Amino acid sequence: MSVEFSNIYQEVLLENLDVIIRQNFIFQAKLKMLEKEADVRAEMQAKINELTVKHQEALQQINNSQHYKVQAENNDAIVQEKTRIQSALNDTMRELGKTKSALELKEKEIEEMSLRISELEKLIPPAPKAVKKVTVKTVEEEKPVKISATETNKIRVEAGGTF
């Protein structure tokens, strides 16, 4: 081998080594960039998952709040119905109280009248009881009724009334 060949060989070798090292550096730089992007993507995916979970929880809370709103409206309706029933009950109880007081007044009035009747009965001497005689009338034989041709529409009964 000649010195010239050896020099060219070493130059080619250095150039190839230089190209290989540059390619290696470029490859390593791209690899680091891809690793950083992968890390960023993983972080972003974790954030997306976290936000998705928070979004689902928020939707669930919204549904719960709507449920509570409906329940509150139902409770309002129940309270209104309770108030209506309570006022009807109060009216009925007032009416019952008035009726009871009226009944008590009538009972007092009846008691006073009963006392008054018993006082009047004490003042009036007892009257002898009169026995009624039962009279029996004898029935006379009925006479046949003669109807003339002109009186066909009138019927007279001698023993009773007319029809």
Salt bridges, closest charged atoms under 4 A:
ASP18 OD2 - ARG22 NH2 2.91
GLU50 OE2 - LYS54 NZ 3.40
GLU81 OE2 - ARG84 NH2 2.53
ASP91 OD1 - ARG94 NH1 2.71
